[in-house]
Amino acid sequence: MPLPWLEGLYQQLAQSFSQQRFHHAQLFNGDKGVGKHHLVDSLANGLLCASPVQLRACGHCKSCQLNQAGTHPDKRIVRVDGQTIGVDEIRDITHFINHSAAQNGNKVVVLEQCHKMTTAAANALLKTLEEPSLNRYLLLTCEQTALLPATILSRCAVQEVKVDSSITTQWLASLNIPNYSWLVLFASQPLLVEQWYKEHQLESVDLLYKFATEIKDSHNFSTLVDILNKEHSLVNVFALFLTEHLKTQLVLGMDFFSYQKAQTALSEFLYNSSHVLGLNMSLAISQLALTLRESQK
């Protein structure tokens, strides 16, 4: 597995499988960018492999060849299509599990971002979890267990996917990613940084950091607006940088009233960015900047 910070958890899971204590429904919870997808995909391939070693796929058997081609008949991957996972998608899982396996007897379902299930979908999944079938495994990923019903959580083996920042720092350095001053904020989300690296977004993220830490002296926000309009997911990154900057200013002497006013303006900006259709980003940034500059006088 190319992600060294997952090695310890993987070994624990392999040991539980060899001791026949591997739960039929494994729920992996963790932030975006910790490697949950890589983990469940490796586990799924290991569970389907005809000759696994420590729950790792051999890479040569027929099942492994089918997995490599993306055509394994006993593996089903369910991803979010839109904003939620609906009940029909969960019913398809039940139908899939209840049919006979085509290969070595195991069937595996990977359900990503299961916290986005609708209430009806969660209820449908509950029925499947309550009546586990032999050699049938569900591997679920989640970013917020608080959004899942307690009935779902109680029927899964919940695994917290965490990272060792010292390991991820070395791993990111091995990719020749520059040691940006803001990189420490994402030490727990190394794959998110890797994604920015692959999509040539690191310079844009660095510009967001510079705008956030120098916003008092900034007047032309056209570059910032262009970045946020082009990649909306970076709005939250920009907000994180601003939040950290405001915390620093508070420590350095900003009065608490000004701090609260700035945080309120930032919260409004985040809400409008997510909920106001056709938001004028240029105007929203200018209004936010004005409040932030006034709070730091």
Buried (B, 14 or more C-beta within 10 A) or exposed (E): EEBBBBEEBBEEBBEBBEEEEBBBBBBBBBBEBBBBBBBBBBBBBBBBBBEBEEBBBBEEBEBBEBBEEEEBBBBBBBEBEEEBBBBEBBBBBBEBBEEEBEBBEBBBBBBBBBBBBBEEBBBBBBEBBEEBEEBBBBBBBBBEBEEBBEEBBEBBBBBEBBBBBEBBBEBBEEEEBEEBEBBEBBBBBBBBBBBBBEEEBBEBBBBBBBBBBEBBEBEEBEEBBBBBEEBEEBBEBBBBBBBBBBEEBBEEEBEEEBBEBBBEBBEBBBEBBEEEEEBEBBEBBEBBBEBBBEBBE
